[in-house]
Amino acid sequence: RRSTASSSGPINVQHEASEAVTTVRAICAFEAQKAHELALAEGEVIVILRKHSSGWWDGCSTKTAKRGWLPSNHVEHIDAHCIVLDQVLRATVESASVQPTFEEAVRASSRGDFMGGAPADRSSTHRERERERDSLGGAL
């Protein structure tokens, strides 16, 4: 464990190096009153990095990428895997009416009336990206 200190004195922040990152969701909005606090919108997902014994947690918003302290009584623990599954389900439901099945896509492609056609040759695209990255000195 390690403690951190601020210019106004030590604060009792404990963080276990082997501790898993906690993911939480805001159950209600929180308006930041100070520069070090993180404003929350209801439903916002936050990754918790440190927990203070006072009940204030250091977190980073997955929506805004801002980091700050938030009151732990404004959030609930969630399983981050559930978020990913929820997003996949939403994408599936939203695109179900326009996305053909694989078999339908293959049949349409063989008839020449499927806009997407066959998958692109990804190896040539990959080689183009590598050449571009190399020409920029690996900046991509």
VEXKOLFI-375024 format. One record per residue: residue number from 1; residue in three letters; z, x, y of N, C-alpha, C, O in turn. Coordinates in nm, 4 decimals. Each point is the difference from the previous one (the first is absolute). Example, Ala and Ser with C-alpha at 12.3 -4.5 7.8 and 13.67 -1.06 7.14 Angstrom:
<nodes>
NODE   resi   resn        nup      neast     nnorth       caup     caeast    canorth        cup      ceast     cnorth        oup      oeast     onorth
NODE      1    ALA     0.7800     1.3190    -0.5690     0.0000    -0.0890     0.1190     0.0000     0.0900     0.1200     0.0665     0.1036    -0.0019
NODE      2    SER    -0.1385    -0.1386     0.1069     0.0060     0.0820     0.1190     0.0730    -0.0770     0.1090     0.0169     0.0509     0.1108
</nodes>
This chain:
<nodes>
NODE   resi   resn        nup      neast     nnorth       caup     caeast    canorth        cup      ceast     cnorth        oup      oeast     onorth
NODE      1    ARG     0.0000     0.0843    -0.1198     0.0000    -0.0843     0.1198     0.0000     0.0873     0.1241     0.0457     0.1143    -0.0010
NODE      2    ARG    -0.0988    -0.1725     0.1083     0.0050     0.0747     0.1245     0.0359    -0.0946     0.1134    -0.0360    -0.1177    -0.0019
NODE      3    SER     0.1064     0.1698     0.0995     0.0317    -0.0766     0.1193    -0.0818     0.0536     0.1145    -0.0318     0.1188     0.0049
NODE      4    THR    -0.0024    -0.2068     0.0876    -0.0707     0.0448     0.1186     0.0921    -0.0211     0.1189     0.0916    -0.0821    -0.0045
NODE      5    ALA    -0.1167     0.1561     0.1095     0.0823    -0.0117     0.1195    -0.0895    -0.0241     0.1197    -0.1134     0.0475     0.0036
NODE      6    SER     0.1627    -0.1200     0.0933    -0.0745    -0.0233     0.1232     0.0692     0.0766     0.1114     0.1055     0.0598    -0.0213
NODE      7    SER    -0.1650    -0.0614     0.1408     0.0597     0.0713     0.1122     0.1331    -0.0613     0.0410     0.0807     0.0678     0.0636
NODE      8    SER    -0.0550    -0.1939    -0.0976     0.1255    -0.0639     0.0372     0.1066     0.0182    -0.1080     0.1087    -0.0569     0.0102
NODE      9    GLY    -0.1385     0.1348    -0.1125     0.0977     0.0238    -0.1052    -0.0559    -0.0356    -0.1348    -0.1114    -0.0514    -0.0101
NODE     10    PRO     0.1872     0.0780    -0.0935    -0.0505    -0.0261    -0.1345    -0.0085    -0.1491    -0.0288     0.0836    -0.0790     0.0438
NODE     11    ILE    -0.1847     0.0438    -0.1168    -0.0097    -0.1365    -0.0500     0.0008     0.0099    -0.1512    -0.0519     0.0963    -0.0567
NODE     12    ASN     0.1088    -0.1924    -0.0070     0.0190     0.0064    -0.1443    -0.1204    -0.0601    -0.0726     0.0071    -0.1106    -0.0535
NODE     13    VAL    -0.1178     0.1854     0.0527    -0.1204    -0.0452    -0.0693    -0.0102     0.0767    -0.1299    -0.0097     0.1228    -0.0006
NODE     14    GLN     0.0120    -0.1953    -0.1085    -0.0101     0.0618    -0.1317    -0.1348    -0.0343    -0.0599    -0.0427    -0.1155     0.0001
NODE     15    HIS    -0.0231     0.2178    -0.0509    -0.1271    -0.0223    -0.0671    -0.0048     0.0887    -0.1225     0.0113     0.1222     0.0096
NODE     16    GLU    -0.0278    -0.1832    -0.1217    -0.0086     0.0733    -0.1252    -0.1447     0.0419    -0.0188    -0.0895    -0.0844     0.0026
NODE     17    ALA     0.0651     0.2141    -0.0215    -0.1363     0.0507    -0.0151    -0.0715    -0.0672    -0.1166    -0.1207    -0.0232     0.0064
NODE     18    SER     0.1929    -0.0078    -0.1111    -0.0623    -0.0617    -0.1169    -0.0044    -0.1524     0.0106    -0.0547    -0.0661    -0.0882
NODE     19    GLU     0.1110     0.0102     0.1939     0.0053    -0.1451     0.0182    -0.1403    -0.0564     0.0208    -0.0789     0.0548     0.0770
NODE     20    ALA     0.0490    -0.1624    -0.1448    -0.1304    -0.0630     0.0145    -0.0109    -0.0658     0.1368     0.0996    -0.0464     0.0555
NODE     21    VAL    -0.2197     0.0427    -0.0021    -0.0249    -0.0656     0.1272     0.0186    -0.1499    -0.0205    -0.0451    -0.0557    -0.1001
NODE     22    THR     0.1108    -0.0083     0.1938     0.0261    -0.1434    -0.0067    -0.1014    -0.0737     0.0851    -0.0315     0.0440     0.1106
NODE     23    THR    -0.0196    -0.1541    -0.1598    -0.0916    -0.0841     0.0763     0.0696    -0.1329     0.0258     0.0580    -0.0598    -0.0905
NODE     24    VAL    -0.0646     0.0144     0.2157     0.0659    -0.1242     0.0394    -0.0971    -0.0860     0.0802    -0.1023     0.0480     0.0489
NODE     25    ARG     0.1368    -0.1770    -0.0365    -0.0768    -0.0937     0.0822     0.0954    -0.0638     0.0994     0.1114    -0.0386    -0.0355
NODE     26    ALA    -0.1555     0.0279     0.1599     0.0824    -0.0627     0.1034     0.0127    -0.1490    -0.0270    -0.1003    -0.0702    -0.0130
NODE     27    ILE     0.2247     0.0219     0.0046     0.0226    -0.1427    -0.0234     0.0083    -0.0772     0.1309    -0.0037    -0.1231     0.0016
NODE     28    CYS     0.0150     0.1972     0.1077    -0.0033    -0.0599     0.1328    -0.0419     0.1076     0.1001     0.0062     0.1195    -0.0289
NODE     29    ALA    -0.0479    -0.1630     0.1441    -0.0432     0.0935     0.1034     0.1195     0.0749     0.0582     0.1122    -0.0507     0.0010
NODE     30    PHE    -0.1376     0.1705     0.0466     0.1013     0.0791     0.0692    -0.0678     0.0649     0.1198    -0.1017     0.0678    -0.0145
NODE     31    GLU     0.1585    -0.0889     0.1326    -0.0536     0.0586     0.1218     0.0765     0.1281     0.0300     0.1213    -0.0025     0.0214
NODE     32    ALA    -0.1923     0.1136    -0.0199     0.0630     0.1289     0.0280     0.0581    -0.0004     0.1414    -0.0662    -0.0413     0.0952
NODE     33    GLN     0.1906     0.0878    -0.0827     0.0665     0.0071     0.1291     0.0000     0.1416     0.0567     0.0165     0.0199     0.1203
NODE     34    LYS    -0.0352     0.0782    -0.2086     0.0037     0.1412     0.0394    -0.1221     0.0710    -0.0571    -0.0621    -0.0484    -0.0946
NODE     35    ALA     0.0284     0.1622     0.1520    -0.1202     0.0740    -0.0386     0.0018     0.0435    -0.1458    -0.1061     0.0123    -0.0613
NODE     36    HIS     0.2232     0.0111     0.0045     0.0078     0.0476    -0.1386    -0.0019    -0.1141    -0.1037     0.0004     0.0258    -0.1204
NODE     37    GLU    -0.0024    -0.1501     0.1669     0.0008    -0.1136    -0.0911    -0.1427    -0.0441    -0.0323    -0.0920     0.0187     0.0796
NODE     38    LEU     0.0758    -0.0771    -0.1970    -0.1297    -0.0484    -0.0461    -0.0040    -0.1516     0.0096     0.0783    -0.0684    -0.0660
NODE     39    ALA    -0.1689     0.0151     0.1477    -0.0180    -0.1447     0.0107    -0.0628    -0.0510    -0.1299    -0.0840     0.0665    -0.0606
NODE     40    LEU     0.1267    -0.1857     0.0198    -0.0499    -0.0586    -0.1241    -0.0580    -0.1379     0.0257     0.0531    -0.0777     0.0793
NODE     41    ALA    -0.1623     0.0489    -0.1471    -0.0540    -0.1357    -0.0027     0.0357    -0.0579    -0.1369     0.0019     0.0726    -0.0994
NODE     42    GLU     0.0261    -0.2011     0.0938     0.0333    -0.0621    -0.1279    -0.1122     0.0245    -0.1004    -0.1173    -0.0206     0.0310
NODE     43    GLY     0.1534     0.0643    -0.1505    -0.0973     0.0268    -0.1045    -0.0537     0.1417    -0.0009    -0.0687     0.0391    -0.0943
NODE     44    GLU     0.0985     0.0378     0.1964    -0.0493     0.1381     0.0087     0.0616     0.0859    -0.1103     0.1180    -0.0143    -0.0320
NODE     45    VAL    -0.1973     0.1023    -0.0252     0.0458     0.0869    -0.1081     0.0353     0.1377     0.0578    -0.0767     0.0595     0.0757
NODE     46    ILE     0.1941    -0.0116    -0.1136     0.0538     0.1256     0.0520     0.0351     0.0921    -0.1170     0.0541    -0.0446    -0.1011
NODE     47    VAL    -0.0850     0.1714     0.1157     0.0430     0.1008    -0.0971     0.1251     0.0648     0.0576    -0.0025     0.0546     0.1103
NODE     48    ILE     0.1115    -0.0610    -0.1854     0.1282     0.0547     0.0458     0.0097     0.1460    -0.0414    -0.0199     0.0343    -0.1165
NODE     49    LEU     0.0508     0.0509     0.2132     0.0074     0.1435    -0.0241     0.1436     0.0512    -0.0091     0.0294     0.0923    -0.0760
NODE     50    ARG     0.0593    -0.1533     0.1544     0.1417     0.0398    -0.0014     0.0852    -0.1228     0.0261    -0.0436    -0.0965     0.0628
NODE     51    LYS     0.1674     0.1028    -0.1131     0.0946    -0.1095     0.0213     0.1275     0.0565     0.0616     0.0543     0.0994    -0.0483
NODE     52    HIS    -0.0076    -0.1623     0.1536     0.1242     0.0399     0.0658     0.1120    -0.0928    -0.0465    -0.0237    -0.1181    -0.0252
NODE     53    SER     0.1427     0.1696     0.0141     0.1139    -0.0786    -0.0478     0.0331    -0.1188     0.0901     0.0702    -0.0916    -0.0427
NODE     54    SER    -0.1195     0.0915     0.1663     0.0244    -0.1106     0.0929    -0.0841    -0.1225    -0.0312     0.0236    -0.1072     0.0558
NODE     55    GLY    -0.1228     0.1220    -0.1456    -0.0892    -0.1110    -0.0295    -0.1343     0.0110     0.0703    -0.0860    -0.0864    -0.0168
NODE     56    TRP     0.0675     0.1912     0.0949    -0.1284     0.0243     0.0648    -0.0818     0.0929    -0.0894     0.0506     0.1006    -0.0496
NODE     57    TRP    -0.1774    -0.1358     0.0299    -0.0874     0.0775    -0.0863    -0.1172     0.0551     0.0796    -0.0514    -0.0651     0.0909
NODE     58    ASP     0.0106     0.1849    -0.1262    -0.1144     0.0677     0.0609    -0.1233    -0.0397    -0.0804    -0.0076     0.0280    -0.1196
NODE     59    GLY    -0.0881    -0.0926     0.1839    -0.1167    -0.0465    -0.0733    -0.1294     0.0170     0.0764    -0.0013     0.0259     0.1203
NODE     60    CYS    -0.1078    -0.0412    -0.1940    -0.1342     0.0112     0.0564    -0.0771    -0.1264    -0.0357    -0.0062    -0.0382    -0.1168
NODE     61    SER    -0.0515    -0.0257     0.2155    -0.0758    -0.1233    -0.0205    -0.1338     0.0300    -0.0656    -0.0715     0.0906     0.0427
NODE     62    THR     0.0372    -0.1664    -0.1465    -0.1302     0.0153    -0.0631    -0.1084    -0.0679     0.0829    -0.1190     0.0222    -0.0225
NODE     63    LYS     0.1596    -0.1040     0.1175    -0.0954    -0.0718     0.0856    -0.0354     0.0809     0.1244    -0.1172     0.0123     0.0357
NODE     64    THR     0.2194     0.0427     0.0299    -0.0225     0.0696     0.1272     0.0090     0.1516    -0.0110    -0.0403     0.0711     0.0921
NODE     65    ALA     0.0926    -0.0207    -0.2035     0.0224     0.1433    -0.0230     0.1049     0.0573     0.0957     0.0113     0.1217     0.0145
NODE     66    LYS     0.0649    -0.2092     0.0501     0.1076     0.0464     0.0878     0.1249     0.0207    -0.0834     0.0211    -0.0665    -0.1015
NODE     67    ARG     0.0617     0.1604     0.1466     0.1230     0.0316    -0.0710     0.1191    -0.0204     0.0920    -0.0078     0.0267     0.1199
NODE     68    GLY     0.1191    -0.0745    -0.1772     0.1204    -0.0185     0.0787     0.1113    -0.0596    -0.0841    -0.0168    -0.0265    -0.1190
NODE     69    TRP     0.1317     0.0060     0.1839     0.1177    -0.0557    -0.0682    -0.0035    -0.1517     0.0096    -0.0356    -0.0563     0.1035
NODE     70    LEU     0.0733    -0.0093    -0.2137    -0.0002    -0.1454    -0.0052     0.1260    -0.0477    -0.0699     0.0558     0.0719    -0.0829
NODE     71    PRO    -0.0097    -0.1936     0.1156     0.1195    -0.0526    -0.0666    -0.0337    -0.0459    -0.1418    -0.0941    -0.0766    -0.0207
NODE     72    SER     0.1706     0.1236    -0.0748    -0.0280    -0.0314    -0.1406     0.0173    -0.1488    -0.0319    -0.0555    -0.0490    -0.0984
NODE     73    ASN     0.1319    -0.0228     0.1808     0.0192    -0.1426    -0.0277    -0.1199    -0.0849     0.0443     0.0034    -0.1225    -0.0120
NODE     74    HIS    -0.1084     0.1861     0.0627    -0.1226    -0.0704     0.0387    -0.1105     0.0152    -0.1044    -0.1115    -0.0484     0.0195
NODE     75    VAL     0.1429     0.1164    -0.1313    -0.1036     0.0267    -0.1002     0.0493    -0.0328    -0.1404     0.1201    -0.0111    -0.0248
NODE     76    GLU    -0.2171    -0.0044    -0.0673     0.0310    -0.0193    -0.1407    -0.0802     0.1012    -0.0812    -0.1125     0.0348     0.0360
NODE     77    HIS     0.1707     0.0112    -0.1444    -0.0689     0.0950    -0.0874    -0.1167    -0.0691    -0.0689     0.0102    -0.1156    -0.0409
NODE     78    ILE    -0.1199     0.1869     0.0288    -0.1158    -0.0516    -0.0736    -0.0552     0.1116    -0.0880     0.0274     0.1180     0.0219
NODE     79    ASP    -0.1039    -0.1570    -0.1197    -0.0667     0.0943    -0.0874    -0.1380     0.0271     0.0590    -0.0809    -0.0920     0.0129
NODE     80    ALA     0.0532     0.2168     0.0230    -0.1269     0.0340     0.0635    -0.1192    -0.0340    -0.0888    -0.1082    -0.0300     0.0505
NODE     81    HIS     0.1268     0.0345    -0.1823    -0.1090    -0.0356    -0.0898    -0.0407    -0.1454     0.0178    -0.1171    -0.0346    -0.0157
NODE     82    CYS     0.2134    -0.0504     0.0485    -0.0296    -0.1412     0.0226    -0.0924    -0.0185     0.1198    -0.0834    -0.0905     0.0011
NODE     83    ILE     0.0982     0.1756     0.0988    -0.0844    -0.0085     0.1191    -0.1449     0.0284    -0.0375    -0.0907    -0.0724     0.0409
NODE     84    VAL     0.0695     0.1774    -0.1183    -0.1349     0.0361    -0.0419    -0.0609    -0.1119    -0.0835    -0.1150    -0.0383     0.0214
NODE     85    LEU     0.1913    -0.0139    -0.1160    -0.0510    -0.1091    -0.0830    -0.0319    -0.1231     0.0834    -0.0994    -0.0679    -0.0256
NODE     86    ASP     0.1820     0.0386     0.1245    -0.0236    -0.1137     0.0880    -0.1293     0.0183     0.0776    -0.0768    -0.0950     0.0146
NODE     87    GLN     0.0513     0.2156     0.0356    -0.1219     0.0265     0.0755    -0.1235    -0.0112    -0.0896    -0.1030    -0.0526     0.0422
NODE     88    VAL     0.1135     0.1018    -0.1650    -0.1120    -0.0122    -0.0933    -0.0270    -0.1462    -0.0311    -0.1155    -0.0424    -0.0032
NODE     89    LEU     0.2206    -0.0349    -0.0197    -0.0161    -0.1422    -0.0283    -0.0650    -0.0718     0.1172    -0.0901    -0.0817    -0.0195
NODE     90    ARG     0.1349     0.1113     0.1412    -0.0596    -0.0636     0.1184    -0.1479     0.0347     0.0119    -0.0825    -0.0873     0.0271
NODE     91    ALA     0.0487     0.2147    -0.0472    -0.1401     0.0422     0.0083    -0.0831    -0.0703    -0.1065    -0.1143    -0.0382     0.0252
NODE     92    THR     0.1710     0.0213    -0.1430    -0.0699    -0.0666    -0.1093    -0.0236    -0.1466     0.0326    -0.1096    -0.0521    -0.0204
NODE     93    VAL     0.2125    -0.0139     0.0712    -0.0114    -0.1421     0.0337    -0.0986    -0.0196     0.1146    -0.0821    -0.0916    -0.0043
NODE     94    GLU     0.0890     0.1766     0.1067    -0.0870    -0.0139     0.1158    -0.1453     0.0256    -0.0347    -0.0889    -0.0632     0.0570
NODE     95    SER     0.0628     0.1549    -0.1496    -0.1387     0.0344    -0.0316    -0.0532    -0.0724    -0.1218    -0.1167     0.0175    -0.0349
NODE     96    ALA     0.1991    -0.0992    -0.0319    -0.0414    -0.0661    -0.1242    -0.1201    -0.0913     0.0202    -0.0836    -0.0120    -0.0896
NODE     97    SER     0.0736    -0.0514     0.2036    -0.1096    -0.0939     0.0206    -0.1326     0.0704     0.0253    -0.1047    -0.0621    -0.0184
NODE     98    VAL     0.1040     0.1864     0.0589    -0.1240     0.0697     0.0309    -0.0293     0.1148    -0.0962    -0.1130     0.0486    -0.0048
NODE     99    GLN     0.2112    -0.0052    -0.0706    -0.0170     0.1130    -0.0902    -0.0473    -0.0484    -0.1370     0.0724    -0.0724    -0.0683
NODE    100    PRO    -0.1941     0.1119     0.0275    -0.0463    -0.0423    -0.1325     0.0739     0.0761    -0.1089     0.0585     0.1054     0.0250
NODE    101    THR    -0.0618    -0.1596    -0.1453     0.0549     0.0750    -0.1123    -0.0913     0.1184    -0.0258    -0.1117     0.0048     0.0517
NODE    102    PHE     0.1573     0.0894    -0.1300    -0.0817     0.1164    -0.0311    -0.1302    -0.0419    -0.0688    -0.1075     0.0505     0.0324
NODE    103    GLU     0.1187    -0.1426    -0.1269    -0.1177    -0.0456    -0.0731    -0.1011    -0.0660     0.0938    -0.1203     0.0236    -0.0112
NODE    104    GLU     0.1697    -0.1066     0.1040    -0.0893    -0.0644     0.0964    -0.0684     0.1027     0.0882    -0.1185    -0.0121     0.0310
NODE    105    ALA     0.1940     0.1130     0.0091    -0.0566     0.1044     0.0847    -0.1076     0.0782    -0.0747    -0.1042     0.0317     0.0574
NODE    106    VAL     0.1283    -0.0002    -0.1850    -0.0985     0.0739    -0.0790    -0.1268    -0.0832    -0.0175    -0.1107     0.0514     0.0161
NODE    107    ARG     0.1263    -0.1803    -0.0493    -0.1172    -0.0873    -0.0163    -0.0796    -0.0086     0.1300    -0.1226     0.0115    -0.0010
NODE    108    ALA     0.1919    -0.0316     0.1120    -0.0674    -0.0099     0.1293    -0.0677     0.1317     0.0360    -0.1091     0.0004     0.0570
NODE    109    SER     0.1721     0.1086    -0.0892    -0.0555     0.1316     0.0290    -0.1275     0.0235    -0.0796    -0.0972     0.0551     0.0517
NODE    110    SER     0.0979    -0.0971    -0.1778    -0.1187     0.0194    -0.0842    -0.1157    -0.0863     0.0486    -0.1161     0.0343    -0.0218
NODE    111    ARG     0.1466    -0.1458     0.0873    -0.1046    -0.0862     0.0578    -0.0436     0.0513     0.1360    -0.1029    -0.0422     0.0529
NODE    112    GLY     0.1820     0.1347     0.0046    -0.0356     0.0554     0.1308     0.0458    -0.0844     0.1170    -0.0378     0.0279     0.1138
NODE    113    ASP     0.1188    -0.1311    -0.1385     0.0427    -0.0855     0.1112     0.1466     0.0185     0.0371     0.0563    -0.0802     0.0745
NODE    114    PHE     0.0043     0.1844    -0.1259     0.1390     0.0277     0.0367    -0.0009     0.1044     0.1113    -0.0539     0.1092    -0.0182
NODE    115    MET     0.1117    -0.1411     0.1308    -0.0050     0.0877     0.1169     0.0590     0.1373    -0.0269    -0.0482     0.1004     0.0526
NODE    116    GLY     0.1518    -0.0961    -0.1340     0.0660     0.1280    -0.0210    -0.0796     0.0964    -0.0853     0.0122     0.1213     0.0171
NODE    117    GLY    -0.0940    -0.1723    -0.1091    -0.0759     0.0865    -0.0877     0.0918     0.0816    -0.0879     0.1177    -0.0324    -0.0162
NODE    118    ALA    -0.1716     0.1374    -0.0397     0.0789     0.0881    -0.0857     0.0927     0.0843     0.0853    -0.0290     0.0249     0.1170
NODE    119    PRO     0.1405     0.0195    -0.1739     0.0893     0.0873     0.0767    -0.0735     0.1240     0.0469    -0.0876     0.0515    -0.0695
NODE    120    ALA     0.1234    -0.0044     0.1866    -0.0634     0.1193     0.0569     0.0358     0.1225    -0.0824     0.1016     0.0031    -0.0694
NODE    121    ASP    -0.1869     0.0972     0.0787     0.0276     0.1270    -0.0663     0.1097     0.0699     0.0786    -0.0269     0.0645     0.1014
NODE    122    ARG     0.1482    -0.0772    -0.1473     0.1140     0.0532     0.0721     0.0018     0.1518     0.0025     0.0601     0.0595     0.0895
NODE    123    SER    -0.1254     0.0046    -0.1868     0.0024     0.1458    -0.0029    -0.0743     0.0573     0.1199     0.0434     0.1007     0.0560
NODE    124    SER    -0.1550    -0.1624    -0.0149    -0.0720     0.0519     0.1168     0.0805    -0.0243     0.1267     0.0015     0.0847     0.0893
NODE    125    THR     0.0656    -0.1997    -0.0802     0.0849    -0.0275     0.1161     0.1144     0.0997     0.0059     0.0351     0.0494     0.1072
NODE    126    HIS     0.0225    -0.0201    -0.2225     0.1097     0.0959    -0.0058    -0.0471     0.1384     0.0452     0.0695     0.0680     0.0754
NODE    127    ARG    -0.1882    -0.0266    -0.1217    -0.0535     0.1311     0.0400    -0.0239     0.0047     0.1502     0.0267     0.1022     0.0633
NODE    128    GLU    -0.0774    -0.2128    -0.0042    -0.0224    -0.0053     0.1442     0.1314     0.0160     0.0758     0.0058     0.0717     0.0999
NODE    129    ARG     0.0984    -0.1374    -0.1463     0.1309     0.0116     0.0656     0.0545     0.1414    -0.0107     0.0579     0.0520     0.0954
NODE    130    GLU    -0.0763     0.0108    -0.2120     0.0463     0.1380    -0.0162    -0.0725     0.0929     0.0958     0.0624     0.0866     0.0612
NODE    131    ARG    -0.1956    -0.1035    -0.0472    -0.0772     0.0841     0.0927     0.0480    -0.0225     0.1429     0.0138     0.0951     0.0769
NODE    132    GLU     0.0116    -0.2212    -0.0412     0.0454    -0.0313     0.1360     0.1377     0.0614     0.0243     0.0248     0.0573     0.1061
NODE    133    ARG     0.0653    -0.0694    -0.2053     0.1329     0.0579     0.0127    -0.0083     0.1507     0.0153     0.0695     0.0576     0.0837
NODE    134    ASP    -0.1536     0.0070    -0.1635    -0.0150     0.1448     0.0071    -0.0560     0.0432     0.1355     0.0400     0.1026     0.0551
NODE    135    SER    -0.1331    -0.1822    -0.0024    -0.0591     0.0367     0.1292     0.1007    -0.0159     0.1138    -0.0140     0.0641     0.1042
NODE    136    LEU     0.1146    -0.1484    -0.1232     0.1045    -0.0192     0.1021     0.1224     0.0861    -0.0283     0.1030    -0.0157     0.0655
NODE    137    GLY    -0.1128     0.1038    -0.1597     0.1123     0.0885    -0.0312     0.1101    -0.0695    -0.0749     0.1166     0.0365     0.0154
NODE    138    GLY    -0.1491    -0.1364    -0.0967     0.1009    -0.0680    -0.0821     0.0847    -0.1000     0.0766     0.1072    -0.0377    -0.0472
NODE    139    ALA    -0.1529    -0.0071     0.1659     0.0794    -0.0903     0.0839     0.0046    -0.1422    -0.0516     0.0840    -0.0778     0.0452
NODE    140    LEU    -0.1705     0.0405    -0.1375     0.0006    -0.1377    -0.0504     0.0963    -0.0169    -0.1122     0.0131    -0.1098    -0.0541
</nodes>
